């Protein structure tokens, strides 16, 4: 008896050159159509943020403020689509040039967009000058301002945030505006 030869057979499929020239553009068009169908445009209007955040908020003090060598008090203005920060910093130790130190007190400004995801307040912004222009040089911070906050608690007149990196808590109280009411600039 001889060896079975059923497994030795090979089938070769060849595509003629005329079919190749049709398949290449067709596959390219199919790939482009697939990519375009996966894309969608962003809506023309931004969603308004959470109504309970709208208004002006201020931080009166920081925990253990008297013992810290440097601390920052925050003021926030939250509109339906933007957030404005005023950062009042006090330093007891000079770590910079005299012209920037300013007797240990200085103010910085930032403006950006925000989004609330679950229990987090995420801000994408830039440091600004007092007149609102982009800060490109000078003392202290320059460039992007990207704080991440955990929203611990909120009522109609108080808001408690915790910075994700430093774990510092911001106890803020509402000084202007009411929830759901657009803030007059």
KOLSEZA-67839 format. One record per residue: residue number from 1; residue in three letters; x, z, y of N, C-alpha, C in turn. Coordinates in steps of 0.001 Angstrom, whole numbers. Layout:
+------+------+---------+---------+---------+---------+---------+---------+---------+---------+---------+
! tise ! voza !    n_c1 !    n_c3 !    n_c2 !   ca_c1 !   ca_c3 !   ca_c2 !    c_c1 !    c_c3 !    c_c2 !
+------+------+---------+---------+---------+---------+---------+---------+---------+---------+---------+
!  NUM !  Ala !       X !       Z !       Y !       X !       Z !       Y !       X !       Z !       Y !
...
+------+------+---------+---------+---------+---------+---------+---------+---------+---------+---------+
END
This chain:
+------+------+---------+---------+---------+---------+---------+---------+---------+---------+---------+
! tise ! voza !    n_c1 !    n_c3 !    n_c2 !   ca_c1 !   ca_c3 !   ca_c2 !    c_c1 !    c_c3 !    c_c2 !
+------+------+---------+---------+---------+---------+---------+---------+---------+---------+---------+
!    1 !  Unk !     823 !       0 !   -1155 !       0 !       0 !       0 !     877 !       0 !    1230 !
!    2 !  Unk !     472 !    -657 !    2155 !    1238 !    -781 !    3367 !     747 !     190 !    4446 !
!    3 !  Unk !    1495 !     307 !    5512 !    1140 !    1193 !    6629 !      -1 !     575 !    7430 !
!    4 !  Unk !    -867 !    1422 !    7905 !   -1989 !     954 !    8719 !   -1469 !     505 !   10075 !
!    5 !  Unk !   -1942 !    -610 !   10471 !   -1451 !   -1159 !   11730 !   -2508 !   -1097 !   12839 !
!    6 !  Unk !   -3526 !    -284 !   12707 !   -4590 !    -228 !   13698 !   -4145 !     373 !   15034 !
!    7 !  Unk !   -3097 !    1153 !   14976 !   -2643 !    1811 !   16211 !   -1590 !    1012 !   16959 !
!    8 !  Unk !   -1144 !     -24 !   16409 !     -80 !    -805 !   17036 !    -611 !   -1827 !   18034 !
!    9 !  Unk !   -1884 !   -1961 !   18125 !   -2424 !   -2988 !   19010 !   -2405 !   -2512 !   20459 !
!   10 !  Unk !   -2093 !   -3410 !   21311 !   -2075 !   -3149 !   22746 !   -3010 !   -4107 !   23440 !
!   11 !  Unk !   -3682 !   -3566 !   24441 !   -4542 !   -4424 !   25239 !   -3963 !   -4460 !   26632 !
!   12 !  Unk !   -3744 !   -5612 !   27118 !   -3216 !   -5775 !   28467 !   -4268 !   -6460 !   29320 !
!   13 !  Unk !   -4509 !   -5868 !   30487 !   -5456 !   -6444 !   31423 !   -4656 !   -6940 !   32602 !
!   14 !  Unk !   -4839 !   -8135 !   32911 !   -4152 !   -8700 !   34071 !   -5204 !   -9149 !   35073 !
!   15 !  Unk !   -4875 !   -8935 !   36331 !   -5757 !   -9338 !   37416 !   -5118 !  -10538 !   38082 !
!   16 !  Unk !   -5886 !  -11545 !   38243 !   -5336 !  -12755 !   38845 !   -5034 !  -12500 !   40324 !
!   17 !  Unk !   -4178 !  -13314 !   40896 !   -3802 !  -13169 !   42302 !   -4989 !  -13321 !   43242 !
!   18 !  Unk !   -5954 !  -14105 !   42899 !   -7114 !  -14299 !   43775 !   -7954 !  -13025 !   43847 !
!   19 !  Unk !   -8037 !  -12285 !   42740 !   -8778 !  -11034 !   42759 !   -8005 !   -9952 !   43511 !
!   20 !  Unk !   -6698 !   -9939 !   43418 !   -5894 !   -8960 !   44151 !   -6101 !   -9104 !   45651 !
!   21 !  Unk !   -6159 !  -10318 !   46127 !   -6322 !  -10528 !   47568 !   -7684 !  -10062 !   48048 !
!   22 !  Unk !   -8691 !  -10011 !   47186 !  -10015 !   -9526 !   47558 !  -10071 !   -8005 !   47450 !
!   23 !  Unk !   -9426 !   -7415 !   46445 !   -9490 !   -5978 !   46204 !   -8727 !   -5161 !   47239 !
!   24 !  Unk !   -7615 !   -5654 !   47753 !   -6827 !   -4877 !   48715 !   -7576 !   -4624 !   50018 !
!   25 !  Unk !   -8144 !   -5610 !   50690 !   -8909 !   -5319 !   51915 !  -10169 !   -4504 !   51621 !
!   26 !  Unk !  -10786 !   -4755 !   50472 !  -11980 !   -4015 !   50116 !  -11663 !   -2529 !   49916 !
!   27 !  Unk !  -10552 !   -2216 !   49270 !  -10172 !    -812 !   49073 !   -9780 !    -168 !   50401 !
!   28 !  Unk !   -9157 !    -916 !   51299 !   -8812 !    -382 !   52618 !  -10082 !     -78 !   53415 !
!   29 !  Unk !  -11072 !    -967 !   53385 !  -12330 !    -724 !   54081 !  -13072 !     471 !   53483 !
!   30 !  Unk !  -13029 !     594 !   52169 !  -13667 !    1731 !   51517 !  -13003 !    3040 !   51930 !
!   31 !  Unk !  -11678 !    3067 !   52036 !  -10949 !    4256 !   52464 !  -11285 !    4617 !   53916 !
!   32 !  Unk !  -11354 !    3634 !   54793 !  -11700 !    3878 !   56198 !  -13127 !    4404 !   56308 !
!   33 !  Unk !  -14062 !    3814 !   55561 !  -15451 !    4274 !   55596 !  -15563 !    5712 !   55094 !
!   34 !  Unk !  -14796 !    6059 !   54085 !  -14806 !    7416 !   53560 !  -14277 !    8406 !   54593 !
!   35 !  Unk !  -13201 !    8042 !   55275 !  -12633 !    8916 !   56310 !  -13596 !    9089 !   57485 !
!   36 !  Unk !  -14216 !    8026 !   57924 !  -15132 !    8111 !   59060 !  -16395 !    8896 !   58718 !
!   37 !  Unk !  -16833 !    8808 !   57503 !  -18039 !    9558 !   57134 !  -17754 !   11056 !   57042 !
!   38 !  Unk !  -16493 !   11438 !   56869 !  -16131 !   12854 !   56792 !  -15998 !   13478 !   58178 !
!   39 !  Unk !  -15884 !   12681 !   59224 !  -15709 !   13197 !   60584 !  -17066 !   13391 !   61247 !
!   40 !  Unk !  -17101 !   14337 !   62181 !  -18286 !   14516 !   62997 !  -17827 !   14904 !   64394 !
!   41 !  Unk !  -18611 !   14541 !   65380 !  -18275 !   14845 !   66761 !  -18692 !   16266 !   67096 !
!   42 !  Unk !  -17942 !   16897 !   67965 !  -18308 !   18217 !   68463 !  -19484 !   18066 !   69414 !
!   43 !  Unk !  -20328 !   19078 !   69512 !  -21460 !   18967 !   70441 !  -20977 !   18900 !   71884 !
!   44 !  Unk !  -21792 !   18289 !   72736 !  -21432 !   18137 !   74145 !  -21391 !   19471 !   74872 !
!   45 !  Unk !  -22225 !   20410 !   74478 !  -22292 !   21684 !   75169 !  -21736 !   22783 !   74281 !
!   46 !  Unk !  -20988 !   23685 !   74897 !  -20504 !   24855 !   74173 !  -21665 !   25795 !   73936 !
!   47 !  Unk !  -21583 !   26532 !   72852 !  -22603 !   27539 !   72615 !  -22357 !   28714 !   73544 !
!   48 !  Unk !  -23429 !   29313 !   73991 !  -23284 !   30492 !   74834 !  -22891 !   31660 !   73955 !
!   49 !  Unk !  -21977 !   32489 !   74449 !  -21525 !   33647 !   73686 !  -22643 !   34661 !   73502 !
!   50 !  Unk !  -22326 !   35738 !   72853 !  -23327 !   36772 !   72617 !  -23756 !   37400 !   73934 !
!   51 !  Unk !  -25048 !   37575 !   74098 !  -25592 !   38039 !   75370 !  -25130 !   39439 !   75741 !
!   52 !  Unk !  -24912 !   40296 !   74760 !  -24519 !   41662 !   75102 !  -23124 !   41741 !   75705 !
!   53 !  Unk !  -22338 !   40672 !   75593 !  -21002 !   40659 !   76192 !  -21016 !   40222 !   77656 !
!   54 !  Unk !  -22052 !   39510 !   78074 !  -22090 !   38965 !   79438 !  -22068 !   40083 !   80466 !
!   55 !  Unk !  -21217 !   39925 !   81485 !  -21144 !   40895 !   82565 !  -19697 !   41247 !   82891 !
!   56 !  Unk !  -19543 !   42251 !   83734 !  -18210 !   42756 !   84105 !  -17988 !   44088 !   83409 !
!   57 !  Unk !  -16821 !   44234 !   82828 !  -16459 !   45437 !   82083 !  -15151 !   45982 !   82626 !
!   58 !  Unk !  -14995 !   47287 !   82623 !  -13747 !   47888 !   83083 !  -13335 !   49018 !   82152 !
!   59 !  Unk !  -12045 !   49197 !   82045 !  -11461 !   50275 !   81257 !  -10913 !   51304 !   82234 !
!   60 !  Unk !  -11390 !   52534 !   82155 !  -10988 !   53566 !   83099 !   -9677 !   54245 !   82720 !
!   61 !  Unk !   -9425 !   54411 !   81435 !   -8204 !   55099 !   81009 !   -7831 !   54667 !   79599 !
!   62 !  Unk !   -6619 !   55050 !   79226 !   -6090 !   54769 !   77893 !   -5835 !   56109 !   77225 !
!   63 !  Unk !   -6001 !   56162 !   75919 !   -5729 !   57399 !   75199 !   -4284 !   57825 !   75425 !
!   64 !  Unk !   -4069 !   59099 !   75723 !   -2746 !   59680 !   75967 !   -2013 !   58974 !   77103 !
!   65 !  Unk !   -2746 !   58565 !   78109 !   -2209 !   57811 !   79237 !   -1058 !   58549 !   79923 !
!   66 !  Unk !   -1138 !   59851 !   80057 !    -104 !   60629 !   80733 !    1209 !   60685 !   79968 !
!   67 !  Unk !    1172 !   60444 !   78660 !    2386 !   60507 !   77846 !    3043 !   59154 !   77623 !
!   68 !  Unk !    2359 !   58079 !   77934 !    2889 !   56741 !   77667 !    3858 !   56300 !   78762 !
!   69 !  Unk !    4902 !   55564 !   78364 !    5856 !   55021 !   79326 !    5308 !   53773 !   80011 !
!   70 !  Unk !    4399 !   53073 !   79314 !    3786 !   51888 !   79901 !    2408 !   51706 !   79272 !
!   71 !  Unk !    1426 !   51375 !   80089 !      86 !   51108 !   79573 !    -592 !   50090 !   80478 !
!   72 !  Unk !   -1634 !   49467 !   79933 !   -2375 !   48441 !   80661 !   -3860 !   48760 !   80614 !
!   73 !  Unk !   -4493 !   48738 !   81779 !   -5942 !   48895 !   81883 !   -6553 !   47505 !   82075 !
!   74 !  Unk !   -7628 !   47230 !   81332 !   -8244 !   45911 !   81322 !   -9530 !   45888 !   82144 !
!   75 !  Unk !   -9739 !   44783 !   82811 !  -11021 !   44455 !   83412 !  -11410 !   43097 !   82859 !
!   76 !  Unk !  -12629 !   42970 !   82360 !  -13106 !   41724 !   81774 !  -14335 !   41247 !   82521 !
!   77 !  Unk !  -14418 !   39964 !   82717 !  -15636 !   39330 !   83201 !  -15990 !   38283 !   82164 !
!   78 !  Unk !  -17156 !   38442 !   81557 !  -17581 !   37557 !   80473 !  -18785 !   36765 !   80943 !
!   79 !  Unk !  -18656 !   35444 !   80948 !  -19755 !   34543 !   81262 !  -20191 !   33881 !   79954 !
!   80 !  Unk !  -21240 !   33083 !   79968 !  -21678 !   32489 !   78711 !  -20616 !   31658 !   77995 !
!   81 !  Unk !  -19683 !   31064 !   78723 !  -18701 !   30231 !   78036 !  -17248 !   30580 !   78332 !
!   82 !  Unk !  -16962 !   31528 !   79213 !  -15577 !   31851 !   79574 !  -15385 !   33358 !   79653 !
!   83 !  Unk !  -14104 !   33740 !   79638 !  -13756 !   35152 !   79782 !  -12573 !   35241 !   80738 !
!   84 !  Unk !  -12618 !   36200 !   81644 !  -11578 !   36403 !   82652 !  -11022 !   37814 !   82475 !
!   85 !  Unk !   -9695 !   37933 !   82487 !   -9041 !   39223 !   82337 !   -8254 !   39552 !   83593 !
!   86 !  Unk !   -8317 !   40803 !   84010 !   -7419 !   41351 !   85022 !   -6729 !   42523 !   84346 !
!   87 !  Unk !   -5407 !   42452 !   84265 !   -4617 !   43441 !   83534 !   -3802 !   44257 !   84522 !
!   88 !  Unk !   -4143 !   45531 !   84663 !   -3433 !   46444 !   85568 !   -2424 !   47228 !   84728 !
!   89 !  Unk !   -1139 !   46963 !   84941 !     -96 !   47602 !   84146 !     640 !   48639 !   84975 !
!   90 !  Unk !     896 !   49778 !   84353 !    1680 !   50854 !   84957 !    2845 !   51145 !   84037 !
!   91 !  Unk !    4053 !   51171 !   84612 !    5252 !   51447 !   83829 !    6056 !   52543 !   84522 !
!   92 !  Unk !    6544 !   53482 !   83729 !    7355 !   54569 !   84285 !    8848 !   54306 !   84122 !
!   93 !  Unk !    9184 !   53337 !   83274 !   10586 !   53004 !   83024 !   10814 !   51561 !   83467 !
!   94 !  Unk !   11847 !   51358 !   84276 !   12138 !   50019 !   84786 !   12913 !   49240 !   83723 !
!   95 !  Unk !   12288 !   48167 !   83215 !   12920 !   47315 !   82217 !   13086 !   45893 !   82734 !
!   96 !  Unk !   12981 !   45718 !   84034 !   13021 !   44380 !   84613 !   13653 !   44427 !   85998 !
!   97 !  Unk !   13746 !   43279 !   86607 !   14338 !   43194 !   87940 !   13492 !   43953 !   88956 !
!   98 !  Unk !   14142 !   44432 !   90021 !   13445 !   45208 !   91054 !   12287 !   44437 !   91681 !
!   99 !  Unk !   12469 !   43132 !   91884 !   11420 !   42343 !   92528 !   10164 !   42245 !   91653 !
!  100 !  Unk !   10323 !   42351 !   90354 !    9166 !   42299 !   89452 !    8587 !   43675 !   89173 !
!  101 !  Unk !    9402 !   44703 !   89269 !    8972 !   46050 !   88892 !    7901 !   46601 !   89836 !
!  102 !  Unk !    8048 !   46360 !   91119 !    7038 !   46718 !   92116 !    6590 !   48181 !   91995 !
!  103 !  Unk !    7515 !   49093 !   91978 !    7242 !   50531 !   91869 !    6466 !   50903 !   90601 !
!  104 !  Unk !    6548 !   50063 !   89587 !    5922 !   50375 !   88301 !    4458 !   50007 !   88186 !
!  105 !  Unk !    3921 !   49277 !   89135 !    2515 !   48844 !   89066 !    2423 !   47358 !   89367 !
!  106 !  Unk !    1754 !   46609 !   88512 !    1536 !   45193 !   88773 !     244 !   44746 !   88101 !
!  107 !  Unk !    -241 !   43611 !   88555 !   -1503 !   43055 !   88056 !   -1237 !   41648 !   87543 !
!  108 !  Unk !   -1823 !   41345 !   86387 !   -1745 !   39998 !   85825 !   -3159 !   39498 !   85577 !
!  109 !  Unk !   -3302 !   38180 !   85545 !   -4610 !   37566 !   85375 !   -4545 !   36570 !   84227 !
!  110 !  Unk !   -5659 !   36450 !   83507 !   -5765 !   35459 !   82431 !   -7198 !   34955 !   82390 !
!  111 !  Unk !   -7327 !   33720 !   81961 !   -8650 !   33113 !   81840 !   -8663 !   32250 !   80598 !
!  112 !  Unk !   -9795 !   32243 !   79902 !   -9873 !   31427 !   78706 !  -11281 !   31315 !   78165 !
!  113 !  Unk !  -11352 !   30747 !   76991 !  -12596 !   30618 !   76258 !  -12600 !   31649 !   75146 !
!  114 !  Unk !  -13770 !   32018 !   74700 !  -13847 !   33016 !   73640 !  -14877 !   32604 !   72610 !
!  115 !  Unk !  -14729 !   33172 !   71447 !  -15698 !   32985 !   70380 !  -15812 !   34317 !   69644 !
!  116 !  Unk !  -17007 !   34626 !   69199 !  -17221 !   35836 !   68406 !  -17495 !   35387 !   66983 !
!  117 !  Unk !  -16660 !   35835 !   66079 !  -16835 !   35542 !   64656 !  -17000 !   36863 !   63924 !
!  118 !  Unk !  -18169 !   37047 !   63367 !  -18532 !   38272 !   62666 !  -18273 !   39467 !   63573 !
!  119 !  Unk !  -17239 !   40262 !   63318 !  -16962 !   41450 !   64129 !  -15724 !   41284 !   65001 !
!  120 !  Unk !  -15307 !   40041 !   65257 !  -14079 !   39787 !   66023 !  -14362 !   38980 !   67275 !
!  121 !  Unk !  -13652 !   39327 !   68346 !  -13679 !   38586 !   69598 !  -12335 !   37882 !   69711 !
!  122 !  Unk !  -12351 !   36557 !   69645 !  -11132 !   35757 !   69679 !  -11065 !   35020 !   71012 !
!  123 !  Unk !   -9936 !   35140 !   71693 !   -9760 !   34540 !   73020 !   -8612 !   33546 !   72966 !
!  124 !  Unk !   -8828 !   32380 !   73548 !   -7796 !   31361 !   73728 !   -7703 !   31096 !   75224 !
!  125 !  Unk !   -6615 !   31537 !   75845 !   -6517 !   31367 !   77282 !   -5089 !   31219 !   77755 !
!  126 !  Unk !   -4938 !   31242 !   79069 !   -3639 !   31103 !   79731 !   -3520 !   32158 !   80813 !
!  127 !  Unk !   -2299 !   32608 !   81040 !   -2042 !   33498 !   82169 !   -2192 !   32698 !   83454 !
!  128 !  Unk !   -2769 !   33336 !   84458 !   -3067 !   32678 !   85725 !   -2484 !   33461 !   86882 !
!  129 !  Unk !   -2386 !   32810 !   88027 !   -2026 !   33496 !   89260 !   -3300 !   34107 !   89840 !
!  130 !  Unk !   -3164 !   34900 !   90884 !   -4323 !   35565 !   91483 !   -5353 !   34565 !   92002 !
!  131 !  Unk !   -4904 !   33388 !   92429 !   -5838 !   32379 !   92939 !   -6452 !   31516 !   91839 !
!  132 !  Unk !   -6133 !   31791 !   90586 !   -6715 !   31073 !   89459 !   -5893 !   29921 !   88930 !
!  133 !  Unk !   -4817 !   29563 !   89623 !   -3991 !   28462 !   89147 !   -3144 !   28904 !   87958 !
!  134 !  Unk !   -2791 !   27954 !   87134 !   -1981 !   28217 !   85957 !    -632 !   28803 !   86350 !
!  135 !  Unk !    -228 !   29867 !   85690 !    1041 !   30521 !   86003 !    2143 !   29854 !   85176 !
!  136 !  Unk !    3089 !   29217 !   85867 !    4163 !   28501 !   85183 !    5522 !   29163 !   85373 !
!  137 !  Unk !    5615 !   30106 !   86287 !    6879 !   30805 !   86531 !    6576 !   32127 !   87208 !
!  138 !  Unk !    7577 !   32973 !   87239 !    7404 !   34244 !   87920 !    7656 !   35417 !   86999 !
!  139 !  Unk !    7216 !   36572 !   87427 !    7435 !   37808 !   86681 !    6417 !   37960 !   85555 !
!  140 !  Unk !    6789 !   38747 !   84585 !    5911 !   39174 !   83502 !    5512 !   38008 !   82602 !
!  141 !  Unk !    4262 !   37935 !   82190 !    3828 !   36966 !   81185 !    3557 !   35588 !   81779 !
!  142 !  Unk !    3907 !   34569 !   81000 !    3674 !   33172 !   81366 !    3201 !   32472 !   80099 !
!  143 !  Unk !    2293 !   31535 !   80247 !    1876 !   30736 !   79090 !     558 !   31185 !   78505 !
!  144 !  Unk !     468 !   31070 !   77183 !    -791 !   31345 !   76493 !   -1106 !   32830 !   76438 !
!  145 !  Unk !   -2382 !   33122 !   76514 !   -2905 !   34474 !   76350 !   -3907 !   34393 !   75205 !
!  146 !  Unk !   -3558 !   34989 !   74073 !   -4380 !   34858 !   72871 !   -4638 !   36212 !   72207 !
!  147 !  Unk !   -5356 !   37106 !   72868 !   -5640 !   38384 !   72219 !   -6717 !   38238 !   71148 !
!  148 !  Unk !   -6655 !   39113 !   70177 !   -7647 !   39186 !   69114 !   -8179 !   40614 !   69090 !
!  149 !  Unk !   -9484 !   40757 !   69217 !  -10093 !   42074 !   69275 !  -11074 !   42251 !   68125 !
!  150 !  Unk !  -11157 !   43464 !   67643 !  -12183 !   43874 !   66705 !  -13266 !   44577 !   67520 !
!  151 !  Unk !  -14513 !   44155 !   67388 !  -15614 !   44795 !   68110 !  -16066 !   45985 !   67274 !
!  152 !  Unk !  -15719 !   47190 !   67740 !  -16050 !   48392 !   66991 !  -17472 !   48882 !   67259 !
!  153 !  Unk !  -17879 !   48811 !   68537 !  -19195 !   49352 !   68903 !  -19634 !   48727 !   70223 !
!  154 !  Unk !  -20941 !   48546 !   70377 !  -21449 !   48071 !   71664 !  -22841 !   48609 !   71895 !
!  155 !  Unk !  -23107 !   48953 !   73147 !  -24445 !   49308 !   73615 !  -24672 !   48511 !   74890 !
!  156 !  Unk !  -25768 !   48772 !   75566 !  -26071 !   48035 !   76791 !  -25045 !   48287 !   77887 !
!  157 !  Unk !  -24423 !   49454 !   77905 !  -23490 !   49765 !   78994 !  -22093 !   50163 !   78524 !
!  158 !  Unk !  -21790 !   50054 !   77237 !  -20433 !   50363 !   76771 !  -20020 !   49408 !   75655 !
!  159 !  Unk !  -18731 !   49216 !   75564 !  -18162 !   48310 !   74579 !  -16825 !   48893 !   74128 !
!  160 !  Unk !  -16622 !   48984 !   72836 !  -15349 !   49477 !   72306 !  -14708 !   48358 !   71502 !
!  161 !  Unk !  -13523 !   47940 !   71969 !  -12742 !   46902 !   71303 !  -11446 !   47508 !   70796 !
!  162 !  Unk !  -10892 !   46914 !   69747 !   -9586 !   47337 !   69258 !   -8713 !   46098 !   69127 !
!  163 !  Unk !   -7548 !   46132 !   69779 !   -6627 !   45008 !   69675 !   -6101 !   44930 !   68251 !
!  164 !  Unk !   -6115 !   43747 !   67683 !   -5731 !   43584 !   66281 !   -4258 !   43908 !   66040 !
!  165 !  Unk !   -3377 !   43533 !   66954 !   -1946 !   43742 !   66729 !   -1493 !   45152 !   67056 !
!  166 !  Unk !   -1832 !   45636 !   68237 !   -1335 !   46945 !   68674 !   -2237 !   48095 !   68216 !
!  167 !  Unk !   -3435 !   47779 !   67747 !   -4416 !   48789 !   67313 !   -4867 !   49692 !   68464 !
!  168 !  Unk !   -4598 !   49295 !   69702 !   -5017 !   50061 !   70871 !   -6508 !   49849 !   71104 !
!  169 !  Unk !   -7219 !   50923 !   71368 !   -8652 !   50832 !   71618 !   -8926 !   50694 !   73105 !
!  170 !  Unk !   -9841 !   49819 !   73428 !  -10284 !   49618 !   74793 !  -11713 !   50142 !   74889 !
!  171 !  Unk !  -11885 !   51233 !   75627 !  -13219 !   51785 !   75871 !  -13681 !   51236 !   77208 !
!  172 !  Unk !  -14579 !   50275 !   77172 !  -15015 !   49570 !   78369 !  -16429 !   49995 !   78744 !
!  173 !  Unk !  -16663 !   50041 !   80058 !  -18021 !   50322 !   80530 !  -18457 !   49163 !   81423 !
!  174 !  Unk !  -19743 !   48865 !   81358 !  -20294 !   47756 !   82151 !  -20404 !   48196 !   83604 !
!  175 !  Unk !  -19879 !   47372 !   84523 !  -19964 !   47676 !   85950 !  -20841 !   46683 !   86695 !
!  176 !  Unk !  -21164 !   45569 !   86072 !  -22041 !   44579 !   86707 !  -22663 !   43706 !   85630 !
!  177 !  Unk !  -23847 !   43188 !   85954 !  -24547 !   42317 !   85029 !  -25332 !   43109 !   84000 !
!  178 !  Unk !  -26282 !   42448 !   83401 !  -27067 !   43052 !   82332 !  -27059 !   42113 !   81146 !
!  179 !  Unk !  -27246 !   42614 !   79941 !  -27239 !   41724 !   78784 !  -28285 !   40630 !   78916 !
!  180 !  Unk !  -27867 !   39408 !   78621 !  -28783 !   38270 !   78673 !  -28947 !   37657 !   80038 !
!  181 !  Unk !  -28450 !   38299 !   81073 !  -28568 !   37780 !   82431 !  -27274 !   37089 !   82811 !
!  182 !  Unk !  -27334 !   35829 !   83265 !  -26107 !   35161 !   83684 !  -25456 !   35890 !   84860 !
!  183 !  Unk !  -24154 !   36023 !   84831 !  -23424 !   36738 !   85872 !  -23184 !   35825 !   87057 !
!  184 !  Unk !  -23467 !   36278 !   88235 !  -23243 !   35507 !   89461 !  -21762 !   35599 !   89818 !
!  185 !  Unk !  -21106 !   34482 !   89965 !  -19677 !   34458 !   90283 !  -19435 !   34625 !   91758 !
+------+------+---------+---------+---------+---------+---------+---------+---------+---------+---------+
END
